[in-house]
Amino acid sequence: MHSLLIIGCGSIGERHLRCFQKSGRAIVTACDTNPALLAAMQERYGAAGYATLDEALAAGTYDAAVICTPAHLHLPMAQTLLKKGLHLLIEKPLALDLKLVPEVREAITAAGRFVGIAYVYHFMPWIAESHDFLRSGALGKILHASLSAGQHFPTFRPAYREIYYARHEHGGGAIQDALTHVANAFEWMIGPCTQLFADAAHQLLEGVTVEDTVNVSARHGDILVNYSLNQFQAANETTFLIHGQLGSLKIEVHARRWGHLLAGETEWTWHETAPLERDDLFIAQANAFLDGLEGLANALSTFEEAVQTLKFNLAALRSVHTGLPIVIE
Ligand SMILES: NC(=O)c1ccc[n+]([C@@H]2O[C@H](COP(=O)([O-])OP(=O)(O)OC[C@H]3O[C@@H](n4cnc5c(N)ncnc54)[C@H](O)[C@@H]3O)[C@@H](O)[C@H]2O)c1
């Protein structure tokens, strides 16, 4: 059994806590500055709890930690935890700027610990299978891709005005909160984004001023990619389209399926996944993290992949701010 500290037991932290318990491979301890949440973790899951990271580290020993606080705290906490020799699962986005990245990179090497970033799309079967299909070369050279995504965010996160989402400097807005997931998924499937032009605006969500709508025209190397995402539409739908020399691939996240249509064919061949509980993806991610710290192969986003997606987020914000295309170095 691994001993695991969950830092931040809000929406996603509670899910991680529950899903690591459900993996049957870890004993979890909670840490949150909100006493009511700590009491709830004790009551619902029997998890011991501490109000601060310092208290939690003084009181117990852990193999690993899951950092589920707002994003401006991810890398400072990672530094503290790596010094203590813990393996880390860090929530997305990795950070809000690149300042601490070199130091954390060095700390990971010095500590010799496993670090993964919780870009959970890697554990959606329709994304993972598409990733493998594309890597097999079945579509030949990839040339063009697009993403159309949206949902009514207030339905899924009624507290959006009160949480990190309301402020860019805490990781809020559509780019850092939602687009980052699909950008990371695209980068995982077709390679890193190398330049982009972004346009974004606050179109509808009440009580916030951050952007809820974003368009990006990007290149991932030679591949031309178009992203379109909003957080107010009624339909909760995300569709990826990827076109290569030999055919096309389509992923319908909302329908839990992916398909391919090769040159000369007229119908899509679909691969569907049976209905899943939302926790299932997070249990798969928890197991992948535990595999990783045990030295086994896993599909988690690496630290360097998450740094690349952080560069995508920053380039998109800068492009919106300046009105200029941005090259990602
Ligand atoms: N992968 C996903 O699907 C997914 C979904 C939601 C959120 N997230 C990410 O997870 C992170 C947290 O999001 P959330 O929705 O759970 O936010 P949240 O506001 O619901 O929870 C954050 C928690 O962190 C606690 N906290 C803040 N500072 C702390 C500190 N110094 N020490 C201990 N606890 C502290 C807060 O009290 C709060 O309970 C964000 O980076 C977000 O982008 C990821």
The ligand as a Gaussian input file, in Angstrom:
#p B3LYP/6-31G(d) Opt

LIG

0 1
 N       -8.431000      17.333000     -14.420000
 C       -9.652000      17.821000     -14.287000
 O      -10.602000      17.318000     -14.879000
 C       -9.852000      19.013000     -13.399000
 C      -11.133000      19.360000     -13.018000
 C      -11.299000      20.432000     -12.147000
 C      -10.178000      21.136000     -11.713000
 N       -8.928000      20.801000     -12.124000
 C       -7.743000      21.537000     -11.682000
 O       -7.491000      21.200000     -10.312000
 C       -7.104000      22.364000      -9.564000
 C       -8.125000      22.586000      -8.449000
 O       -9.420000      22.737000      -9.016000
 P      -10.779000      22.522000      -8.172000
 O      -11.851000      22.615000      -9.187000
 O      -10.686000      21.301000      -7.327000
 O      -10.772000      23.836000      -7.272000
 P      -11.537000      24.058000      -5.879000
 O      -11.539000      25.526000      -5.661000
 O      -12.815000      23.303000      -5.850000
 O      -10.543000      23.359000      -4.821000
 C       -9.267000      23.858000      -4.497000
 C       -9.033000      23.541000      -3.022000
 O       -7.688000      23.896000      -2.664000
 C       -7.734000      24.352000      -1.311000
 N       -6.518000      25.145000      -1.047000
 C       -6.202000      26.357000      -1.561000
 N       -4.994000      26.739000      -1.095000
 C       -4.549000      25.749000      -0.298000
 C       -3.359000      25.559000       0.462000
 N       -2.381000      26.485000       0.481000
 N       -3.213000      24.408000       1.172000
 C       -4.185000      23.474000       1.156000
 N       -5.353000      23.604000       0.463000
 C       -5.520000      24.727000      -0.253000
 C       -9.009000      25.174000      -1.230000
 O       -9.468000      25.338000       0.094000
 C       -9.964000      24.320000      -2.080000
 O      -10.717000      23.414000      -1.292000
 C       -7.012000      23.489000     -10.584000
 O       -5.679000      23.590000     -11.043000
 C       -7.925000      23.037000     -11.701000
 O       -7.561000      23.561000     -12.978000
 C       -8.777000      19.740000     -12.935000

